[in-house]
């Protein structure tokens, strides 16, 4: 397809977005990207500190992939509103981020990191799989591309959770403790953004209810059956909005954004 043909195709796709649908899609793309950015930073904190060198490299690669996925979502947003992905990542404050709180919690021990990544990977892989059918072609293409990487992430982290849960008494205890803290927070992954139901009706986004059913069918047997873990009770008020955060997000952003904010007009040569 020629360059002009590509521009025409993008323009045609954008025309399907009504004045109500476009802001909703921008909110969703931003939330998806924020999840990836913050979780990638937490994973990156293990660089040079993972239990073995091979895993140090593997987790660094996963973090890089997640950042790449964030970039894909923010490029889709750029096509809609002209926003700069770098400014969105490095020049927003904590109260402007819309990531799930699951992603911003401190990295904890190795069991905590691997279990968090597994829970998120399972959600992301299933969401991307469903999003490949989006009627908004740019999103369908991004989903198909990111899914290839996410399948490897899920395979890797599911094996680590199993290894830790079935290892020693100590590794099992740590994995169970991680599950006790993380499981109640997973509900927020399936909380829609404002007007998301209209995007679902238009076929642009997958229905989170269906994604959650598939996610539970995948992770619950793995955690309880294969790994011998016990799911904790979930408080009724465990969800909360994406606009509220823990005390851990602001320090994370201060570190992540420090270089960009110190030299805000720097250019890559």
C-alpha positions as CSV (number, residue, x, y, z in Angstrom):
1,X,0.0,0.0,0.0
2,X,1.3,3.5,-0.9
3,X,1.9,6.2,1.7
4,X,-1.2,8.0,0.6
5,X,-3.2,4.8,0.7
6,X,-2.1,4.2,4.3
7,X,-3.2,7.8,5.3
8,X,-6.5,7.2,3.6
9,X,-7.0,3.9,5.5
10,X,-6.1,5.5,8.8
11,X,-8.5,8.4,8.1
12,X,-11.2,6.0,7.2
13,X,-10.8,4.2,10.5
14,X,-10.9,7.4,12.5
15,X,-14.1,8.4,10.8
16,X,-15.8,5.4,12.4
17,X,-15.1,7.0,15.8
18,X,-17.9,9.3,16.9
19,X,-17.3,12.3,19.1
20,X,-18.2,10.1,22.0
21,X,-16.2,7.0,21.0
22,X,-12.9,8.8,20.3
23,X,-12.4,10.2,23.8
24,X,-13.3,6.8,25.3
25,X,-10.8,5.1,23.1
26,X,-8.1,7.6,24.0
27,X,-8.8,6.9,27.7
28,X,-8.6,3.2,27.1
29,X,-5.3,3.4,25.1
30,X,-3.8,5.6,27.9
31,X,-4.9,3.2,30.6
32,X,-3.4,0.2,28.7
33,X,-0.2,2.1,28.2
34,X,0.1,3.2,31.8
35,X,-0.2,-0.3,33.0
36,X,2.6,-1.4,30.8
37,X,4.9,1.6,31.6
38,X,4.6,1.2,35.4
39,X,4.9,-2.6,35.4
40,X,7.9,-2.4,33.1
41,X,9.6,0.0,35.5
42,X,9.0,-2.4,38.4
43,X,10.4,-5.3,36.4
44,X,13.4,-3.2,35.4
45,X,14.3,-2.7,39.1
46,X,15.5,-6.3,39.1
47,X,18.2,-5.7,36.5
48,X,21.4,-6.8,38.0
49,X,19.6,-8.3,41.0
50,X,17.7,-11.3,39.8
51,X,18.5,-14.7,41.3
52,X,20.4,-16.0,38.3
53,X,22.0,-14.2,35.3
54,X,19.8,-16.0,32.8
55,X,16.7,-14.6,34.6
56,X,18.2,-11.2,34.9
57,X,18.3,-11.0,31.1
58,X,14.9,-12.7,30.7
59,X,13.1,-10.2,33.0
60,X,14.9,-7.3,31.4
61,X,13.6,-8.4,28.0
62,X,10.1,-8.8,29.4
63,X,10.3,-5.2,30.7
64,X,11.5,-4.0,27.4
65,X,8.6,-5.8,25.6
66,X,6.1,-4.2,28.0
67,X,7.5,-0.8,27.2
68,X,7.2,-1.6,23.6
69,X,3.5,-2.4,24.0
70,X,3.0,0.9,25.8
71,X,4.6,2.6,22.8
72,X,2.2,0.9,20.5
73,X,-0.8,2.1,22.4
74,X,0.5,5.6,22.7
75,X,1.3,5.8,19.0
76,X,-2.4,4.8,18.4
77,X,-3.3,7.7,20.7
78,X,-1.0,10.0,18.8
79,X,-2.9,9.2,15.6
80,X,-6.1,10.3,17.3
81,X,-5.1,13.5,19.2
82,X,-1.6,14.3,18.2
83,X,-0.2,13.7,21.7
84,X,3.5,13.1,22.2
85,X,4.1,9.6,23.7
86,X,7.3,10.7,25.5
87,X,5.6,13.7,27.2
88,X,2.8,11.4,28.3
89,X,5.3,9.0,29.9
90,X,7.7,11.4,31.4
91,X,5.8,14.7,32.1
92,X,2.6,13.6,33.8
93,X,2.3,13.5,37.6
94,X,1.0,10.6,39.6
95,X,-2.6,11.9,39.7
96,X,-2.7,11.9,35.9
97,X,-1.7,8.2,35.5
98,X,-4.5,5.6,35.1
99,X,-2.6,2.4,35.7
100,X,-3.9,-0.3,38.0
101,X,-2.5,-0.3,41.5
102,X,-1.4,-3.9,41.0
103,X,1.4,-2.6,38.8
104,X,2.8,0.2,41.0
105,X,3.3,-1.9,44.2
106,X,7.0,-2.3,45.1
107,X,8.8,-5.2,43.4
108,X,8.9,-7.2,46.6
109,X,10.7,-10.6,46.5
110,X,11.1,-12.8,43.5
111,X,7.9,-14.7,44.2
112,X,6.0,-11.5,44.3
113,X,7.4,-10.2,41.1
114,X,6.9,-13.5,39.2
115,X,3.3,-14.0,40.5
116,X,2.4,-10.4,39.7
117,X,3.8,-10.7,36.2
118,X,2.0,-14.0,35.7
119,X,-1.4,-12.6,36.7
120,X,-0.9,-9.6,34.4
121,X,0.5,-11.7,31.5
122,X,-2.5,-13.9,31.6
123,X,-4.9,-10.9,31.5
124,X,-2.9,-9.2,28.8
125,X,-2.6,-12.2,26.6
126,X,-6.3,-13.0,26.7
127,X,-7.2,-9.3,26.2
128,X,-4.9,-9.1,23.2
129,X,-6.3,-12.3,21.8
130,X,-9.8,-10.9,21.9
131,X,-8.7,-7.5,20.6
132,X,-7.4,-9.0,17.4
133,X,-11.1,-9.0,16.3
134,X,-11.5,-5.3,16.8
135,X,-13.4,-3.4,14.1
136,X,-10.8,-0.6,14.5
137,X,-8.0,-2.0,12.3
138,X,-5.1,-0.1,13.9
139,X,-5.9,-1.7,17.3
140,X,-6.4,-5.1,15.8
141,X,-3.0,-4.9,14.2
142,X,-1.3,-3.8,17.4
143,X,-3.0,-6.6,19.3
144,X,-1.8,-9.2,16.9
145,X,1.7,-7.9,17.1
146,X,1.9,-7.7,20.9
147,X,0.2,-11.1,21.4
148,X,3.2,-12.9,19.9
149,X,5.4,-11.6,22.6
150,X,2.9,-11.9,25.4
151,X,2.5,-15.6,24.8
152,X,6.2,-16.1,25.6
153,X,5.9,-13.9,28.7
154,X,2.9,-16.0,30.0
155,X,4.7,-19.3,29.4
156,X,7.8,-18.0,31.2
157,X,6.0,-16.6,34.3
158,X,3.6,-19.5,34.6
159,X,6.5,-21.9,34.9
160,X,8.2,-19.7,37.5
161,X,5.0,-19.6,39.6
162,X,4.8,-23.4,39.5
163,X,8.5,-23.7,40.3
164,X,8.3,-21.5,43.3
165,X,5.0,-22.9,44.7
166,X,6.2,-26.5,44.4
167,X,9.8,-25.8,45.5
168,X,10.7,-25.6,49.1
169,X,8.5,-24.8,52.1
170,X,10.0,-21.3,52.1
171,X,9.4,-20.6,48.4
172,X,5.8,-21.9,48.8
173,X,5.2,-19.6,51.7
174,X,6.5,-16.6,49.8
175,X,4.4,-17.4,46.8
176,X,1.3,-17.8,49.0
177,X,2.0,-14.5,50.7
178,X,2.3,-12.9,47.3
179,X,-1.0,-14.3,46.2
180,X,-2.7,-13.1,49.4
181,X,-1.6,-9.5,48.6
182,X,-2.0,-9.6,44.8
183,X,-5.2,-11.5,44.2
184,X,-7.6,-8.9,45.7
185,X,-6.0,-6.3,43.4
186,X,-6.6,-8.2,40.2
187,X,-10.2,-7.2,39.9
188,X,-9.1,-3.7,38.8
189,X,-7.7,-5.2,35.6
190,X,-11.3,-5.8,34.5
191,X,-12.7,-2.4,35.4
192,X,-13.8,-0.5,32.3
193,X,-12.9,3.1,31.6
194,X,-15.6,5.7,31.2
195,X,-17.8,4.9,28.2
196,X,-15.9,1.6,27.5
197,X,-19.2,-0.2,27.0
198,X,-19.9,2.0,23.9
199,X,-16.6,0.9,22.4
200,X,-17.6,-2.7,23.1
201,X,-20.9,-2.2,21.4
202,X,-19.1,-0.9,18.4
203,X,-16.8,-3.9,18.3
204,X,-13.8,-1.8,18.9
205,X,-12.9,-3.3,22.3
206,X,-13.5,-6.8,23.7
207,X,-15.9,-7.2,26.5
208,X,-14.0,-7.4,29.8
209,X,-16.6,-9.7,31.3
210,X,-15.7,-12.3,28.7
211,X,-12.0,-11.7,29.2
212,X,-12.3,-12.1,32.9
213,X,-14.1,-15.4,32.6
214,X,-11.4,-16.8,30.3
215,X,-8.7,-15.4,32.7
216,X,-10.2,-17.1,35.7
217,X,-10.6,-20.3,33.8
218,X,-6.9,-20.2,33.1
219,X,-5.3,-18.9,36.3
220,X,-7.4,-20.4,39.0
221,X,-6.7,-24.1,38.0
222,X,-3.1,-23.3,37.6
223,X,-2.8,-21.6,41.0
224,X,-4.9,-23.9,43.1
225,X,-4.7,-27.2,41.3
226,X,-1.2,-27.3,39.7
227,X,0.6,-25.1,42.2
228,X,-1.3,-26.0,45.4
229,X,-2.0,-22.4,46.4
230,X,-5.1,-21.1,48.2
231,X,-7.0,-18.1,46.9
232,X,-7.6,-15.5,49.6
233,X,-11.0,-13.8,50.2
234,X,-11.5,-10.6,48.3
235,X,-13.0,-7.6,50.1
236,X,-16.1,-6.1,48.5
237,X,-14.3,-2.7,48.1
238,X,-11.2,-4.2,46.5
239,X,-11.6,-2.6,43.1
240,X,-11.6,1.2,43.2
241,X,-11.0,3.6,40.3
242,X,-8.0,3.9,38.1
243,X,-7.7,7.5,39.3
244,X,-6.6,6.6,42.8
245,X,-3.2,5.2,43.6
246,X,-1.0,4.0,46.4
247,X,1.7,6.0,48.0
248,X,4.2,4.0,45.9
249,X,3.4,5.6,42.5
250,X,4.8,9.1,43.1
251,X,8.3,7.9,44.2
252,X,8.4,5.5,41.2
253,X,7.6,8.3,38.8
254,X,10.1,10.6,40.4
255,X,12.8,8.0,39.7
256,X,11.5,7.1,36.2
257,X,11.1,10.6,35.0
258,X,14.1,12.2,36.7
259,X,16.4,12.4,33.6
260,X,13.7,13.6,31.2
261,X,12.6,16.3,33.6
262,X,16.2,17.4,34.3
263,X,16.8,18.0,30.6
264,X,13.2,18.5,29.2
265,X,14.3,19.8,25.8
266,X,17.0,17.1,25.1
267,X,17.1,15.6,21.7
268,X,18.3,12.2,20.5
269,X,21.3,12.5,18.1
